[in-house]
Amino acid sequence: VFFVNNTVTTIDLEKASIANDDTSGLFLRAAAAGWGTQGNNGGQVTLNARGQQIDGDMLVDDVSTLNLYLKQGSTFTGAINGQGQAGDVYVEVEEGSMWVLGGDSYVTSLTCAAGAIDLNGHTLYVNGVAYEAGSASTGQAIEVVVSQSQGPGDGSAPPEMPGGEGGPGGTPLEGGAGGTPPEGGPGGAPPEGGAGGTPPEKPSA
C-alpha cells in the first residue's frame, strides 16, 4: 500500500478505509530502489495510526527505518521484517491499541502496555531478545537522519516510470515536449508561403 524510497516521510492515518490488495501482503515497504545513492537511498518512515485498522506485513530494509505509533484504539495485524532483523524499527502501542502478530517479527525497540501485544502463536524479537507475552515494555524511538544524498537532486537517474511512449517518464511523442516538432509547427520548417518560407509566385497582370 505504501512504498517509501530515498526520502523521509510521515504517514498519518486516522480511521481510513484501506483495502490491501498487494499480492505479497505488504502494507508498508521502506526500502532502497532505483533512485538515489546506494547505501543512502532507503525510506525513513514515521507512521502515526489513530483509530486505524492496519492489515498486512511491513518490510524495512537495512538502509531504512520505521517509527510506528499505534494510538487511540488502533489495531495492526501483521508481521514486521518476518525474515529477520534488517533496518531499525521502533513500535509503540499505547493502552487500548493492539498489535496482533501475523508472523515472527523483528524490531529494534518496543514500547507497549501490558497485554497490548498478541503474539498469536508467533515470536516477537526486540533487539534480538524474545518478547515475553503479557509484559509491558519501554523503548526509544529511532532517530531519523536525513542524508544529503536523498532526493532527486543528487544527479542520479530516476527509476523507470510507467506510461510508455509519451507517458510520464517515457519518450515524448513527436511534436511534444522534448520531441521533434512536426513540420510547420513551433521550431520546425514553416510551410511554403508561410512566415520565413518562399512566397508563392505572383499572378501575371
Phi, psi and chi 1 to 4 in degrees:
 res  aa     phi    psi   chi1   chi2   chi3   chi4
   1 VAL       -  -45.6  178.3      -      -      -
   2 PHE  -119.3  132.4  -65.4   98.1      -      -
   3 PHE  -128.2  116.7  176.1   33.8      -      -
   4 VAL  -115.8  124.9 -177.5      -      -      -
   5 ASN  -142.6  132.8  159.6 -114.0      -      -
   6 ASN    59.1   34.5 -164.2   46.5      -      -
   7 THR  -160.5  167.1 -166.4      -      -      -
   8 VAL  -108.9  130.8  178.0      -      -      -
   9 THR  -147.1  154.7 -169.1      -      -      -
  10 THR  -118.5  127.9  -62.6      -      -      -
  11 ILE  -110.7  120.6  -59.2  169.6      -      -
  12 ASP  -110.7  120.2  -67.1  -48.3      -      -
  13 LEU  -122.4  131.8  -61.8  174.6      -      -
  14 GLU  -142.4  106.6 -175.8  170.0   -0.6      -
  15 LYS    54.9   36.2  -60.8  177.9 -177.9  177.8
  16 ALA   -86.3  141.8      -      -      -      -
  17 SER   -89.5  113.3  178.2      -      -      -
  18 ILE  -125.7  125.9  -60.5  174.4      -      -
  19 ALA  -101.9  117.0      -      -      -      -
  20 ASN   -89.6  102.0 -175.8   -4.4      -      -
  21 ASP  -104.6   14.1  -66.0  -32.1      -      -
  22 ASP   -64.5  131.8 -176.5   76.3      -      -
  23 THR   -65.1  -26.5   55.0      -      -      -
  24 SER   -89.5   -4.3   63.5      -      -      -
  25 GLY    82.5    6.9      -      -      -      -
  26 LEU   -77.5  134.9  -74.3  179.2      -      -
  27 PHE   -92.5  -38.9 -178.8   84.7      -      -
  28 LEU  -139.1  132.5  168.7   70.3      -      -
  29 ARG  -125.5  119.4  179.1 -168.1  -62.3  -88.8
  30 ALA  -114.4  110.0      -      -      -      -
  31 ALA  -163.1  158.9      -      -      -      -
  32 ALA   -67.7  151.0      -      -      -      -
  33 ALA  -147.7 -147.2      -      -      -      -
  34 GLY   -89.5   30.5      -      -      -      -
  35 TRP  -137.9  142.6 -169.5  -58.8      -      -
  36 GLY    92.1 -176.4      -      -      -      -
  37 THR   -89.5  126.8  -58.1      -      -      -
  38 GLN   -54.6  132.8 -173.4  173.9   -2.6      -
  39 GLY    94.6  -16.8      -      -      -      -
  40 ASN  -129.9   19.2  -68.6  -57.4      -      -
  41 ASN  -115.6   30.5   58.2  -17.2      -      -
  42 GLY   -81.1 -172.5      -      -      -      -
  43 GLY  -109.7  131.9      -      -      -      -
  44 GLN  -109.3  107.3  -39.6  -57.4  -39.2      -
  45 VAL  -119.0  135.1 -176.2      -      -      -
  46 THR  -115.8  120.5  -62.2      -      -      -
  47 LEU  -116.2  116.2 -161.9  165.1      -      -
  48 ASN  -105.8  119.3  -61.5  -56.0      -      -
  49 ALA  -115.3  127.2      -      -      -      -
  50 ARG  -127.7  116.2  -63.2  178.1  176.0   87.7
  51 GLY    58.0   35.2      -      -      -      -
  52 GLN  -113.4  139.2 -178.6   66.6   42.6      -
  53 GLN   -97.8  121.6  177.0   70.8   39.3      -
  54 ILE  -119.2  122.7  -64.0  175.0      -      -
  55 ASP  -122.6  123.9  -64.8  -55.2      -      -
  56 GLY   130.1  156.6      -      -      -      -
  57 ASP   -79.1  165.1  -63.6  -17.0      -      -
  58 MET  -126.4  136.1  -59.9 -170.6 -172.9      -
  59 LEU  -122.8  126.3  174.1   64.8      -      -
  60 VAL  -128.7  110.1 -177.2      -      -      -
  61 ASP   -78.7 -179.8   77.1   -4.8      -      -
  62 ASP   -75.2   -2.3   57.6    2.4      -      -
  63 VAL  -115.0   17.6  -67.6      -      -      -
  64 SER  -125.4  166.8  -57.3      -      -      -
  65 THR  -139.0  157.7   62.5      -      -      -
  66 LEU  -143.9  129.0  169.1   64.6      -      -
  67 ASN  -113.2  113.0  -72.3  -55.8      -      -
  68 LEU  -111.8  124.3  171.3   62.5      -      -
  69 TYR  -118.8  117.1  -61.6   89.6      -      -
  70 LEU  -104.5  114.5  -59.2  174.1      -      -
  71 LYS  -131.9  160.5  -53.0  174.2 -178.6 -179.3
  72 GLN    51.9   50.0  -59.9  175.3   14.3      -
  73 GLY    79.8   22.1      -      -      -      -
  74 SER   -74.8  151.4  -66.3      -      -      -
  75 THR  -130.9  127.7  -59.2      -      -      -
  76 PHE  -114.5  120.7  164.0   41.6      -      -
  77 THR  -114.5  109.4  -57.1      -      -      -
  78 GLY   161.3  180.0      -      -      -      -
  79 ALA  -109.9  156.9      -      -      -      -
  80 ILE  -119.3  122.6  -63.2  178.8      -      -
  81 ASN    49.3   57.9  -78.5   -8.4      -      -
  82 GLY   -62.2  -17.4      -      -      -      -
  83 GLN   -91.6   -2.4  -60.3  -57.6  -47.8      -
  84 GLY   132.5  168.6      -      -      -      -
  85 GLN   -61.9  134.2 -176.6   67.4   47.1      -
  86 ALA  -135.9 -103.1      -      -      -      -
  87 GLY   -74.6  165.5      -      -      -      -
  88 ASP   -72.0  132.3  -72.4  -25.2      -      -
  89 VAL  -134.5  129.1  176.2      -      -      -
  90 TYR  -117.5  132.5  170.1   69.3      -      -
  91 VAL  -123.2  132.4  177.6      -      -      -
  92 GLU  -124.9  119.4 -177.4  172.4  -44.7      -
  93 VAL  -118.3  106.6 -171.3      -      -      -
  94 GLU   -77.8  161.9   72.7  173.0   20.9      -
  95 GLU   -57.7  133.4 -171.0  171.3    0.8      -
  96 GLY    98.1  -14.2      -      -      -      -
  97 SER  -105.5  171.1  -64.8      -      -      -
  98 MET  -150.6  140.4  178.2   72.6   68.1      -
  99 TRP  -114.8  116.4  177.2   10.4      -      -
 100 VAL  -102.9  112.4 -178.9      -      -      -
 101 LEU   -67.4  134.5  -90.2   70.5      -      -
 102 GLY  -100.8    2.6      -      -      -      -
 103 GLY   175.1  170.3      -      -      -      -
 104 ASP   -55.3  142.9  -69.0   -8.5      -      -
 105 SER  -137.7  150.5  -62.4      -      -      -
 106 TYR  -129.9  117.4  -65.0   78.3      -      -
 107 VAL  -127.6  164.9  -57.1      -      -      -
 108 THR   -88.3  -38.7  -48.7      -      -      -
 109 SER  -149.8  150.7 -173.7      -      -      -
 110 LEU  -143.5  132.8  173.0   69.6      -      -
 111 THR  -122.7  124.4  -64.4      -      -      -
 112 CYS  -156.1  153.1   68.8      -      -      -
 113 ALA   -77.7  158.1      -      -      -      -
 114 ALA   -60.5  130.8      -      -      -      -
 115 GLY    84.7    4.3      -      -      -      -
 116 ALA   -85.4   -9.1      -      -      -      -
 117 ILE  -114.3  120.8  -53.1  -70.4      -      -
 118 ASP  -101.9  105.6 -178.8   -5.1      -      -
 119 LEU   -65.9  -26.5  -66.0  176.1      -      -
 120 ASN    55.2   35.5 -165.9   29.1      -      -
 121 GLY    85.3    3.7      -      -      -      -
 122 HIS  -111.3 -179.8  -55.0  -70.2      -      -
 123 THR  -119.0  133.7  -57.0      -      -      -
 124 LEU  -107.9  120.3  169.8   60.3      -      -
 125 TYR  -101.3  124.3  -65.2   94.3      -      -
 126 VAL  -111.2  108.2 -178.7      -      -      -
 127 ASN    53.3   39.2 -159.3   24.2      -      -
 128 GLY    88.9   -4.5      -      -      -      -
 129 VAL  -111.2  133.0  178.3      -      -      -
 130 ALA   -65.8  130.8      -      -      -      -
 131 TYR   -71.8  139.3  165.6   79.3      -      -
 132 GLU   -89.1  122.0 -176.5  179.8  -17.6      -
 133 ALA   -55.1  136.5      -      -      -      -
 134 GLY    82.8    0.5      -      -      -      -
 135 SER   -94.8  154.0   63.2      -      -      -
 136 ALA   -87.2  157.4      -      -      -      -
 137 SER  -145.9  147.4  178.3      -      -      -
 138 THR  -128.3  119.2  -58.1      -      -      -
 139 GLY  -125.1 -163.6      -      -      -      -
 140 GLN  -136.7  136.6 -171.8  170.5   -0.8      -
 141 ALA   -65.3  156.9      -      -      -      -
 142 ILE   -82.0  130.4  -53.3  -57.9      -      -
 143 GLU   -72.9  129.9 -178.7 -178.7    1.9      -
 144 VAL   -93.2  121.7  176.0      -      -      -
 145 VAL  -112.3  123.6  178.1      -      -      -
 146 VAL   -86.3  120.1 -178.5      -      -      -
 147 SER   -80.6  142.6  168.4      -      -      -
 148 GLN   -65.3  -19.7  -67.0  -59.8  -43.8      -
 149 SER   -88.0   -6.5   66.0      -      -      -
 150 GLN   -79.9  145.0  -72.9 -179.9  -38.5      -
 151 GLY   106.1  162.9      -      -      -      -
 152 PRO   -77.2   -2.8   27.1  -33.9      -      -
 153 GLY   -89.2   12.8      -      -      -      -
 154 ASP   -93.4    6.3   63.5   -5.2      -      -
 155 GLY    86.2    1.5      -      -      -      -
 156 SER   -82.6  160.6   59.2      -      -      -
 157 ALA   -81.1  134.4      -      -      -      -
 158 PRO   -70.8  157.3   26.0  -32.4      -      -
 159 PRO   -64.6  158.1   22.8  -31.6      -      -
 160 GLU   -62.0  132.2 -174.0  174.0  -24.8      -
 161 MET   -99.1  152.2  -61.7  -73.3  -73.6      -
 162 PRO   -73.4  166.0   26.6  -34.0      -      -
 163 GLY   128.8  -27.4      -      -      -      -
 164 GLY    67.0 -163.5      -      -      -      -
 165 GLU   -61.0  124.3 -174.8  173.9   84.6      -
 166 GLY    86.9  -12.3      -      -      -      -
 167 GLY   -91.8  178.1      -      -      -      -
 168 PRO   -56.0  124.3  -20.5   30.9      -      -
 169 GLY    83.8   -7.5      -      -      -      -
 170 GLY   -92.3 -173.4      -      -      -      -
 171 THR   -78.9  126.6  -55.3      -      -      -
 172 PRO   -60.4  145.8  -16.9   27.2      -      -
 173 LEU   -69.1  156.1  -62.4  174.9      -      -
 174 GLU   -57.7  127.4 -171.0  171.6  -31.8      -
 175 GLY    92.8  -12.8      -      -      -      -
 176 GLY   -86.7 -176.3      -      -      -      -
 177 ALA   -58.8  124.4      -      -      -      -
 178 GLY    83.6   -7.7      -      -      -      -
 179 GLY   -94.7 -176.1      -      -      -      -
 180 THR   -83.6  119.0  -55.5      -      -      -
 181 PRO   -66.4  148.0    7.4   -4.8      -      -
 182 PRO   -67.7  153.6   24.1  -31.1      -      -
 183 GLU   -57.9  129.9 -169.0  170.7  -30.9      -
 184 GLY    92.6  -12.9      -      -      -      -
 185 GLY   -86.7 -175.9      -      -      -      -
 186 PRO   -56.5  124.2  -21.1   30.3      -      -
 187 GLY    85.6   -9.4      -      -      -      -
 188 GLY   -94.9 -177.5      -      -      -      -
 189 ALA   -75.6  125.7      -      -      -      -
 190 PRO   -66.5  151.4   22.0  -28.6      -      -
 191 PRO   -66.8  154.4   24.6  -32.7      -      -
 192 GLU   -56.9  128.5 -168.6  171.4  -30.7      -
 193 GLY    94.3  -11.8      -      -      -      -
 194 GLY   -86.4 -174.4      -      -      -      -
 195 ALA   -59.0  125.5      -      -      -      -
 196 GLY    85.9   -7.8      -      -      -      -
 197 GLY   -94.5 -173.1      -      -      -      -
 198 THR   -83.5  120.2  -55.6      -      -      -
 199 PRO   -66.0  150.2   22.6  -29.7      -      -
 200 PRO   -68.7  156.5   24.9  -32.2      -      -
 201 GLU   -63.1  141.2  -69.0 -175.4   14.1      -
 202 LYS   -78.0  144.5  -67.5 -177.9  178.2  179.9
 203 PRO   -68.5  147.4   22.6  -30.4      -      -
 204 SER   -71.8  151.6   55.6      -      -      -
 205 ALA   -68.7      -      -      -      -      -
